[in-house]
Amino acid sequence: MIDIVPIASGVQLSTTTFLPEGTPTGRDVLLTHGLASNQRLWFGAAEALAAKGHRVVTFDQRGHGQSSKPDNGYDMATVADDLALLVEALDLDQPLIGGQSWGGNVVLEAAHRHGANISGAVLVDGGFLQLRRQFPDWDDCARALAPPPLLGMPLAEITSWVESSAADWPEAGRQATLANFEARSDGTIAPWLTFERHMTVLRGLWEHDPAAIYAEVETPVLIIAASDSAEAHARKSPIVDEAVAALPDASVHWFDPAHHDVHAQHPDAVADVLHHFI
């Protein structure tokens, strides 16, 4: 069941809690999503972690899903503080925090800023994203990475695309991807994250320099890296290796071949890796 939780920054965050049967025997876990995504992509892994005894909470970040959608506050410091304030609001006990893609960078920043309140951080194919290395100029980044014009696309068309591009995913993962969009009464879709807010989030990610804080992150960090080809692995591995070497306490687990949304594609396997890390 979705709960709307107000936090001290003034926004309300949509959360879902997964409880084990009986008394929890594991750790509190807080999981979040990537840019233009939503918490439901974590549901399969969250259910599997709960079955292992952990209390798991997933949430939509500001601007996404059913959470508040202010026009500002998408810089990395603010969204990382949102996460820490949610830990406080939910009274989570030294949780493991995890995030995918942009959410990985958010989790890394939260671990840097609020490390005393968490037990560890999991960065799922993110956390090491450094867009300014690829795009020194913001305008070049904006042009290259602006989202496609999906507003008004027929729901049937986006459904067909998801079914074909994620054919090897669990059905719940495909449905979670479709939950990135509002299904409108006229048969078209609208992204929950508007174009303008998407670009503001992207700017916050472009401005973030994870390498500048690696050495100061004292909590244990697990990087789950995914690549869909040998070429992709070769491009990504030096960046991942740099992060692992610079972080004081870090390890990496590769999924090859796997999608960027590996947590939705292989939820049980990702849950096993998180459980082992805990």
N, C-alpha and C positions, 0 to 999 in steps of 0.2 A: 504494500500500500504506500502511495506517495504521501509524504508529509511536507508541508511548507514551513521552513524553520527561519524565523527572523534572526539576523545576526547584528552585532553592534555597529557595523559599517552602514546600516540602514537598508540593506537589500534583504530579500527573502529568497532562500535557496531551497529548491525542490530536492528532497532526499527520499531514499528507500532503504529500509533496514531489513537485513536478512539474519535471522536468529537460528542457532542450532537447536535441535531437540534437547530439552532438558537444560541444565545449567551449562553456560559456556565454559569450555575448558581451555580455550586458546586465547588469542589476542584480539583486541579491537582493531579493525581495519577500515580505512577510509579511502575510497577510490573515486577518481574523476576521469573525465574524457578529454578528447582533443578538440581542436578548433572546428566549429560548425558541426559538432557531434553531440552526443547526449549520453546520460548515465546508463541507458538501457543496454548499451553495448557491453557493459560490465556484468549484466545480470547473470549470465551463465556461470562465469567465474565466481561471482559472489555466492550463488547457490552452492557451488561445489566447496567453497571455503567454509560456508556455514555448516555444511555436512561434516566438515573436519573439526568442528568445535569452535569456530571463530564467530564473533559478532561483526558483521560487515555492513557498512553504510556506503551507498553510492550517492552521488549528487550531481546536479546540473550546475555548472558555473554561471555567473551572472551573464545575462544576454542570451542564454541557451535554454532550450527545453521549456520547462514550466517555471523557471526561476525569474526573478525580477529582471527587467530589461532597461536599465538606465542608459543614457547616451554616453556616459563617461565612466572612468574607473577601470579601464581595461589594461593599464600598465601592469607590468609583472609584479611590482611590489604590492599593488592593491589586490590583485587576484590571489596572490600568495597569502596576504593577510586575511582575505575572505576565508580561505581554507583553515587557517589557524583559529579564526573566530568561530567557525563551525565546529571544530574540535571542542572548543570551550562551551558552545551552546548545547552540544549533545552530551557533554560530560564524558567524552571518550578518554580512556585511561592509556596514556602513552601509546597511541595507535601507530600501526604501520600505515603510512600514507603512500598511495600509488596513483600515477597518472600516465596517460598515453599521449604521445606526440606533444603538442603544445602543453597539454596537461602534465607531461613529464617535466617540462621546464618550470611550470608552476610549482610542482612538487619539489623540485630541486631548490627553487628560491624559498619555498616555505621551510625546507629543512635547514637552509642557511640562516633564515631570519628567526626561526622558532624551533631550533633543534632540540632545546631542552624539554619540549612538550611532546616529542614523538620518539618512537623506538627505532625507526628505520624508514627508508624511502625506496620505492620501486619506480623506475623510469622505464616505461614500456615504449620502445622505439621513439624516444624523445628524451628531453633533459639535456641532451648534447646538441640540440639544434642551434646553429649559429648563422643566421641568415646574412648577417653583414659580411661574412667571409665570402659568400657567393655573390651578394649584391651590396657593394659598398655604398651605393646611392639608393636612398629610399624609393625614389620614383621608379627606378628600374625594378626594384622588388615588387612594388605595387602593380606595375604593368604585368610582370611575369606571373604573379601568384594571386591576382584578383580572382574571386570565384566566378564560375560560369553563370550566365543569366538564367537561373532556374525558376524565378518567380513566374507563375502562370503556366509552367510546364504541365501537361496532362499527367495525372497520377498514374494512369495505365502505362505511360511511357517510362516514367522513373521506376515503376515497379518491375517492368520488363528488364530494364538495365540492371537493377539490383539482382534479380533472379539469375541473370546470365553471368554477371561479373563475380558473383559470390556463390556460384553453384555448389561449391564444396563446403559451404558454411552450414552450421545448424540453422534450421528455419528461424529460431529465435534471434539469431544474429542478423538475418536478412530483415526481419521485422523491426529490429532495433535500428537498423540503418534507415529504414523508411520513417522511423520516428524522428529523424532530423527535420522533418517537414510537417507543416500543418496541412491536412487534407481538407480542402475547401469544398463548399457545397456545390460549386460549379464543376467539380471533377478535376480541378487543377491543384497545384501545391504552392506553398509559400514556405521558404526556410524559416525556422524559428529565429535563427540569427540573421538579422537584416544585413543587406550588403554594406551599409554604412558602418554598422557595429563590427562586422567581419573585418573590414579594413582597419578599424581602430585596434582590434585585437591583434591583427597581423603587424601593425606598427609597433605594438608593445612587444611582440615576439622578436621583431627585427632589432629593436633597441636592446634586447636582453643579451648579455654576454656571459654564458654559463662558465666559460673557461676562467673568467676573472674571479669566480667564487669557489671553484672546485676545492682548492686547498683549505678553505675555511669551513667546509661542510664536515662536521665531526661525526654525524650519525652514520651508521652502516647504510650503504647504497647498493642496490642490485639493479643492473641494467639488463632489461630483456630486449634484445635486438632482433630484428626480423629483416630478412631479405628474400626477394622472390627470384633471384638469379645469382649466378656466380659473379657477374659483372657488378650487380648491386652490392653484394657482399664486399667485393674488393674496394668499392668506393666508400662504403660506410665504415669498414673495420678500422682504418686509421683514426677516424674521429672517435669511435668508441674506445679504441685502445688509449687514445690521449686522455679521455675522461677517466678511465679506470686507473691509469698511471698517476693522474693528478689528485684524484680523490683519496683522502686518507684511508678509507676503509670501503673498498668497492670490489664487486665481482660482476661478471657478465655471463648471461645465458643466451645463446643464439638459437633462434628458430629458423631453419632453412629446409625447404623453401616455405615462406609464410608471407601473408599479407601484412601491410602496415597496421591494420586493425587485428593483430594476431590474437588479442584477448577475446574478440568476438568469433574469430575463425576457429580457435582451439581453446575454448574456455576451460575445459577440464585440465588440459596440460599446463596452461598458464596458472591455474589454481594450485596444481601440484608444485610448481616451481616456487610460488609465493609461500605455500605452506612449508616447504623445505627451508626457505630463507628465514621464515619466522622461527 
